[in-house]
Amino acid sequence: MPEAFEWEEVCPGVSRFDFENSEIPLIYHAVRIDLTFAWAAGQGRTLELVCSCNESTAQFAARTQCAVAVNATPFTRSGQLAGIHKEAGVLLSQPVARYGAIAFKLAENVGGPGCVARIFESQVDGEIEDFEYAFGGFFVVLDRGEVCTEFIRRGDSRTGVGLSADGRILYFLVVEGEWPDRSRGLSYPQCGEIFKAMGCNQALELDGGSSSDLCVNGKSVLSYKVHNRQVNSFGFRVK
């Protein structure tokens, strides 16, 4: 855990923090997004929520020139999404009850600027129907400010999302773990601790392992090339 999170602005509404400790060893990257800057596509605000299927996170980020993008929903060996993917109100992949999700409600439906997000413990929660966008993950690791400790404590590459209590500040956390001699990765509870320290009230783990990637300004920020192809990604670009 750093003594303090010193955020560096990427663009209005988006800032990043990078952590590296060679003694542990550990490398992780975090991004903080003020969702009051985000808006629906074509509305002319600062940030636009965008998503993609059937291309890698790096390809998606480069094509759309995202300010920030991450991999999201897990997928099967045959390349099929294993969880919910909802885009502009259209359900493109079916929910999986035992897994969680993050969903976004756009500006015209939240009574103020930007959009609001919510993390769901189960993808079959009926209230997800009220959200225009939803992306599946695995399990909630921070719930109402309390770290969930029942998970196996095994270090690995991780991708996760966290939210402030009001659902207006979104956090990405991507942990490197493919080269253990450089960065050993983190467990689910350890990720929950970092999300809590950053100021999150809830956090969810997305697809991790060799699929983990984080792109800033259209390029991956990881210290190694990600070889595993992701099937689903989302992020924000400047409008």
Number of C-alpha atoms within 10 A of each C-alpha: 11 11 5 8 14 12 14 13 13 16 16 13 17 25 20 21 15 17 14 14 13 10 8 12 14 19 22 23 19 23 23 24 23 19 25 19 19 27 24 19 14 8 12 12 16 17 28 25 21 20 25 20 18 15 14 22 32 25 19 27 30 18 10 18 20 26 23 27 31 32 31 35 27 22 18 10 7 6 13 14 23 20 27 27 29 23 18 16 14 12 15 13 18 15 23 17 14 12 22 27 33 28 24 23 22 25 19 12 14 11 9 11 16 23 25 25 22 23 26 23 21 21 27 18 13 8 10 21 15 12 20 18 24 31 27 33 33 24 22 26 29 26 17 12 19 15 22 18 15 9 11 9 12 12 19 22 25 25 28 29 28 31 28 21 14 11 20 18 21 20 22 24 27 29 29 28 25 20 13 14 11 18 24 20 25 22 20 25 20 19 27 29 21 19 28 23 15 18 15 26 22 25 38 29 29 29 25 23 18 17 24 29 34 27 23 24 19 21 20 21 16 17 13 12 11 18 10 12 18 28 21 26 26 21 26 26 22 21 14
